[in-house]
Amino acid sequence: MDVSVGGCTPKPEAIVAGLAKAAEILEEKRRAMRKHGGMAPAPAMAAAVEQEEQSALRAGETTAMQQGAEQEADA
């Protein structure tokens, strides 16, 4: 399980936040698969890829997910 939404009858905001987190995780996995020729990387490699992406986010680089959201907002 990648995402957990807490609450007994969770609030709509929590569900939306959970979906956003799941979409982010899915995008990270897709990016890792593209980077490795369509094959899922080994768990150790996946952790390294995730650390690399987190470093990019901290450095202020725009992720593919953010770019998609910006394009939708402009439309």
C-alpha positions in Angstrom: 0.0 0.0 0.0 1.5 3.3 -1.0 -1.1 5.7 0.4 -3.4 5.6 3.5 -6.3 8.0 4.1 -7.1 8.3 7.8 -10.4 8.8 9.5 -13.6 6.9 10.0 -15.4 8.4 7.1 -12.5 10.5 5.9 -13.1 14.1 5.0 -13.2 15.0 1.3 -10.0 17.0 1.7 -8.2 13.9 3.0 -9.4 11.8 0.1 -8.2 14.4 -2.4 -4.9 14.7 -0.6 -4.6 10.9 -0.7 -5.3 10.8 -4.4 -2.8 13.6 -5.1 -0.1 11.6 -3.2 -1.0 8.4 -5.1 -0.7 10.3 -8.4 2.6 11.6 -7.3 3.9 8.2 -6.4 2.6 6.8 -9.7 4.4 9.5 -11.7 7.6 8.7 -9.8 7.3 5.0 -10.7 6.5 5.8 -14.3 9.5 8.1 -14.5 11.8 5.4 -13.0 10.5 2.9 -15.5 11.1 5.2 -18.4 14.6 5.9 -17.1 15.3 2.1 -17.0 14.0 1.1 -20.4 10.5 0.2 -19.3 11.6 -2.1 -16.5 10.9 -1.4 -12.9 14.1 -0.8 -11.0 15.1 -3.0 -8.1 13.9 -1.7 -4.7 17.4 -0.3 -3.9 17.4 1.5 -7.2 13.9 2.8 -6.7 15.0 4.4 -3.4 18.0 6.0 -5.1 15.7 7.4 -7.8 13.3 8.7 -5.2 16.2 10.5 -3.4 17.4 12.0 -6.7 13.9 13.3 -7.4 13.5 14.7 -3.9 16.8 16.5 -4.4 15.5 18.0 -7.6 12.4 19.2 -5.9 14.4 20.8 -3.2 16.6 22.5 -5.8 13.4 24.1 -7.3 13.2 22.0 -10.5 9.7 21.5 -11.8 8.3 18.0 -11.9 6.3 16.5 -14.8 3.3 16.5 -12.5 3.6 20.2 -11.7 4.0 21.0 -15.4 0.8 19.1 -16.2 -1.1 21.0 -13.5 0.2 24.3 -14.8 -0.8 23.5 -18.3 -4.3 22.5 -17.1 -4.6 25.8 -15.2 -3.6 27.8 -18.3 -6.2 26.0 -20.5 
